[in-house]
């Protein structure tokens, strides 16, 4: 009796061991791919897009690498997804989370081959993850009370984050910048308020955090290039042709003179608007939309600096730094809050002219100008800095910190090992496996730095046997060292997110016993 | 050609009789092609009719391109297809059930063990398989839980039916036997069901039931907290006097990031939107909310019209009007005392600024469903025109605040402490997108279970206990029926055993050994509460393990599965396009 096909053409079904195999292999392949970028001596990857122009990205940011991959294996997609979430949620640890999930699955594979049921593995992993988290919680350091110490904690975290990136040469410089920028946000996590301007030329060391605000726009012709004690009106209004918005209105005339009249009226209207704007007593006008020549001329006549086409974020940031409100109607000049700043001037960075607002009132937003040899360097620098900023802004809210350099993993591994010894039954094997997966992270860090990982990790384990030890891998000197002395710190939030989402992802993949792939949707040939 | 078929119908040989009816039922415009070679057609076993002169003619259009299965072959093929679908789901049953990973046509990945979802996304082609998909879906709509169980049940019934067919029992007799047996089973369930006592202050039993549902999902790590959330949500919106729950009032919102433990129940509404103007206040206490479905834009009459501007004066007046219009709109909202405007449509830049200027925070582009929920929660009225705004129509909320998440610019609006807390939101957090989706599905199941219990307080015990009890009852009843149906009824009893069997199998127990042990225990002690000990707790007594299911859910499972199996058994002819 022939069994009719149940699925549509091209759909496939994989079951049991084969399905599990397919997902293990996919997940481990992805983990191995990003493994070599882990740690301070991690390597970079070149990503070449297949799109037009074959644009090239050089990066060692796990999330960026995985985002650009075209992956067909569903289990691998789960890993890509957790890395993306890690990026959105805490900003750093995007590589670690994938590597840890990959290691957990690698260990799980061994357990499955030795005939332990996936559900047992999951139960063990859960217990282990819980225990590991408690172990971290016991050892966190919280310096929120002590502002000075907290700042130095942040500095250290920023330096630790940056040391694995392209900015590691000037990590102190950049760490300083990042910490300053984050402190300016005053506890908000809205990183949009930090503008990163990339200008090729110069070296990375020339990058700076501006105490004021920089807008990447040009000043209109014939308008003052320098204004002191500026009163700024930040606006979002049409300054091209201010059309009648009532639906269905149209101009219909029967003679040329009338056309001229209407045109005159339109001009008059624009003039009115400009006058109203000028009535605010401003000397600088920033608009989100275009400003046409005619109003621009009017502004120039009045000696007002008019800046057109500042984008949405630019406007918002400007509103934040200068304290002005974003206006769209101009009938009540007395009650509109204007922005203020001491000095507006045109500055040159490299070959580009930018507008610089200094001496601002609120200073909640700020600008970081990155300089560097090429676009690739700048892009990577931006990503690195973004990672650091994310971690810092999260740490400001959750001030618990941990030591870095493989220290947290070793602490967790030790506790988990102890739990394994106490647990009876098959779960004990899986808990042990969890601890092995944790140790894989310091091993990878050491491997990537070209060190003798087996030796170092064994040393580290011995060191950790004593209570309250601060030992971790010091990649620079290539030996086990005291992390507290070397100032290598990591945010607790990052580590916790890595641990939990890696376990969650591993659990998810382990639970699968069948993969059903639908036929790919047929696309219209666009040839 | 149908007509042609009719005109010749008197002369049909009897063997082609059924095929003729099929031709009519299919309502295909068949083009009669007088075939030349009679032997060729007979070799293809196609429906072939001969008129009085012995000329063959064809009833199905392009019939040489169709494959056809008839009689027992058709039933066997259908049963095989149904079984194949059930086989896929079988391993997902129970607390130790595994998940399926489904890759959609666009490469999107879903990981789930919810039967309805698996079948829905499976991209099934076979007609019978589609029936099974429908089966699971109707269980989902009706009950919301037990979607896997119903398919496994149907698969087992089909498997048993196949054996009966092999014995030479006519499919209709099998179907009838099943029908009788299902009646017995449902009645027996009613008998063994227990009333289940809970009230608003003591909802622990409800939580226990929801935990049973959640324990088979990936979220079983925090089943306790999720079950509590689900029960609280249902109780918040339940109308306990009318014994009804409108699940539409529970909004399930998910956001990637954080942990599952951070999932929370909000007595209010969560909207995935932020304030229309970045400088509006982020927190409003004692908000009076104007809920509008009209845009802050110039009027758009629905009739087609044109305003012609031909003089300067007209241009001027129109301009004035426009300004005035915006001003009036905002002023109206302000006049009635609104402190927050929630609008379904967009805002013009100018209106937006006016709102902000007059210190009237506003939210735009809020979806219709959300708008309704907000209206229900805050006790406000949805106002379609500015003219109709009155202070009574405003909704009230104790606190409205904007909260940002993670490092990306994502904000959500919490509307809390509402005047009428009849609408609630369950806000799910989780490590990745698939996790959130699966949690949503699991919570939905738990909500449905809680709702069913409020509607009908009867429960039966889970872990296969109810199925085993039914199986015993049906087996005992079988002997009372004279006739061939007796065998079908016994087969039904056997099929009922397959659910506990699958449970035991998935939990890594010896299926036959475990089942027979439990069965004899039930029979010996005459207590229908013994089931499969899936979690290795050490007792078979489901009362101790607190594993229940709703009575209506179980009854529905049996009835739906029987219905579908009957339908499949009644098909004796399958015509499909053959591969070419």
Boltz contact constraints between the chains, C-beta under 6 A:
constraints:
  - contact:
      token1: [A, 1]
      token2: [B, 76]
      max_distance: 6.0
  - contact:
      token1: [A, 3]
      token2: [B, 80]
      max_distance: 6.0
  - contact:
      token1: [A, 4]
      token2: [B, 77]
      max_distance: 6.0
  - contact:
      token1: [A, 4]
      token2: [B, 81]
      max_distance: 6.0
  - contact:
      token1: [A, 4]
      token2: [B, 126]
      max_distance: 6.0
  - contact:
      token1: [A, 6]
      token2: [B, 81]
      max_distance: 6.0
  - contact:
      token1: [A, 6]
      token2: [B, 84]
      max_distance: 6.0
  - contact:
      token1: [A, 6]
      token2: [B, 124]
      max_distance: 6.0
  - contact:
      token1: [A, 6]
      token2: [B, 126]
      max_distance: 6.0
  - contact:
      token1: [A, 6]
      token2: [B, 129]
      max_distance: 6.0
  - contact:
      token1: [A, 7]
      token2: [B, 125]
      max_distance: 6.0
  - contact:
      token1: [A, 8]
      token2: [B, 123]
      max_distance: 6.0
  - contact:
      token1: [A, 8]
      token2: [B, 125]
      max_distance: 6.0
  - contact:
      token1: [A, 11]
      token2: [B, 123]
      max_distance: 6.0
  - contact:
      token1: [A, 74]
      token2: [B, 101]
      max_distance: 6.0
  - contact:
      token1: [A, 74]
      token2: [B, 103]
      max_distance: 6.0
  - contact:
      token1: [A, 74]
      token2: [B, 109]
      max_distance: 6.0
  - contact:
      token1: [A, 77]
      token2: [B, 109]
      max_distance: 6.0
  - contact:
      token1: [A, 81]
      token2: [B, 432]
      max_distance: 6.0
  - contact:
      token1: [A, 81]
      token2: [B, 433]
      max_distance: 6.0
  - contact:
      token1: [A, 82]
      token2: [B, 431]
      max_distance: 6.0
  - contact:
      token1: [A, 82]
      token2: [B, 432]
      max_distance: 6.0
  - contact:
      token1: [A, 85]
      token2: [B, 256]
      max_distance: 6.0
  - contact:
      token1: [A, 85]
      token2: [B, 257]
      max_distance: 6.0
  - contact:
      token1: [A, 85]
      token2: [B, 432]
      max_distance: 6.0
  - contact:
      token1: [A, 88]
      token2: [B, 406]
      max_distance: 6.0
  - contact:
      token1: [A, 88]
      token2: [B, 408]
      max_distance: 6.0
  - contact:
      token1: [A, 89]
      token2: [B, 257]
      max_distance: 6.0
  - contact:
      token1: [A, 89]
      token2: [B, 406]
      max_distance: 6.0
  - contact:
      token1: [A, 91]
      token2: [B, 407]
      max_distance: 6.0
  - contact:
      token1: [A, 117]
      token2: [B, 508]
      max_distance: 6.0
  - contact:
      token1: [A, 119]
      token2: [B, 96]
      max_distance: 6.0
  - contact:
      token1: [A, 189]
      token2: [B, 404]
      max_distance: 6.0
  - contact:
      token1: [A, 191]
      token2: [B, 407]
      max_distance: 6.0
  - contact:
      token1: [A, 192]
      token2: [B, 409]
      max_distance: 6.0
  - contact:
      token1: [A, 236]
      token2: [B, 349]
      max_distance: 6.0
  - contact:
      token1: [A, 244]
      token2: [B, 318]
      max_distance: 6.0
  - contact:
      token1: [A, 245]
      token2: [B, 298]
      max_distance: 6.0
  - contact:
      token1: [A, 245]
      token2: [B, 322]
      max_distance: 6.0
  - contact:
      token1: [A, 246]
      token2: [B, 298]
      max_distance: 6.0
  - contact:
      token1: [A, 246]
      token2: [B, 322]
      max_distance: 6.0
  - contact:
      token1: [A, 247]
      token2: [B, 300]
      max_distance: 6.0
  - contact:
      token1: [A, 248]
      token2: [B, 305]
      max_distance: 6.0
  - contact:
      token1: [A, 248]
      token2: [B, 306]
      max_distance: 6.0
  - contact:
      token1: [A, 248]
      token2: [B, 307]
      max_distance: 6.0
  - contact:
      token1: [A, 249]
      token2: [B, 307]
      max_distance: 6.0
  - contact:
      token1: [A, 251]
      token2: [B, 309]
      max_distance: 6.0
  - contact:
      token1: [A, 252]
      token2: [B, 308]
      max_distance: 6.0
  - contact:
      token1: [A, 252]
      token2: [B, 310]
      max_distance: 6.0
  - contact:
      token1: [A, 253]
      token2: [B, 310]
      max_distance: 6.0
  - contact:
      token1: [A, 261]
      token2: [B, 312]
      max_distance: 6.0
  - contact:
      token1: [A, 265]
      token2: [B, 312]
      max_distance: 6.0
  - contact:
      token1: [A, 265]
      token2: [B, 315]
      max_distance: 6.0
  - contact:
      token1: [A, 316]
      token2: [B, 278]
      max_distance: 6.0
  - contact:
      token1: [A, 319]
      token2: [B, 279]
      max_distance: 6.0
  - contact:
      token1: [A, 325]
      token2: [B, 279]
      max_distance: 6.0
  - contact:
      token1: [A, 327]
      token2: [B, 353]
      max_distance: 6.0
  - contact:
      token1: [A, 328]
      token2: [B, 349]
      max_distance: 6.0
  - contact:
      token1: [A, 328]
      token2: [B, 350]
      max_distance: 6.0
  - contact:
      token1: [A, 328]
      token2: [B, 353]
      max_distance: 6.0
  - contact:
      token1: [A, 329]
      token2: [B, 350]
      max_distance: 6.0
  - contact:
      token1: [A, 329]
      token2: [B, 353]
      max_distance: 6.0
  - contact:
      token1: [A, 329]
      token2: [B, 354]
      max_distance: 6.0
  - contact:
      token1: [A, 390]
      token2: [B, 407]
      max_distance: 6.0
  - contact:
      token1: [A, 500]
      token2: [B, 259]
      max_distance: 6.0
  - contact:
      token1: [A, 501]
      token2: [B, 431]
      max_distance: 6.0
  - contact:
      token1: [A, 504]
      token2: [B, 431]
      max_distance: 6.0
  - contact:
      token1: [A, 508]
      token2: [B, 111]
      max_distance: 6.0
  - contact:
      token1: [A, 511]
      token2: [B, 98]
      max_distance: 6.0
  - contact:
      token1: [A, 511]
      token2: [B, 99]
      max_distance: 6.0
  - contact:
      token1: [A, 512]
      token2: [B, 99]
      max_distance: 6.0
  - contact:
      token1: [A, 512]
      token2: [B, 101]
      max_distance: 6.0
  - contact:
      token1: [A, 513]
      token2: [B, 91]
      max_distance: 6.0
  - contact:
      token1: [A, 513]
      token2: [B, 98]
      max_distance: 6.0
  - contact:
      token1: [A, 514]
      token2: [B, 100]
      max_distance: 6.0
  - contact:
      token1: [A, 515]
      token2: [B, 101]
      max_distance: 6.0
  - contact:
      token1: [A, 516]
      token2: [B, 102]
      max_distance: 6.0
  - contact:
      token1: [A, 516]
      token2: [B, 122]
      max_distance: 6.0
  - contact:
      token1: [A, 517]
      token2: [B, 103]
      max_distance: 6.0
  - contact:
      token1: [A, 518]
      token2: [B, 104]
      max_distance: 6.0
  - contact:
      token1: [A, 518]
      token2: [B, 105]
      max_distance: 6.0
  - contact:
      token1: [A, 518]
      token2: [B, 123]
      max_distance: 6.0
  - contact:
      token1: [A, 520]
      token2: [B, 105]
      max_distance: 6.0
  - contact:
      token1: [A, 521]
      token2: [B, 105]
      max_distance: 6.0
  - contact:
      token1: [A, 521]
      token2: [B, 106]
      max_distance: 6.0
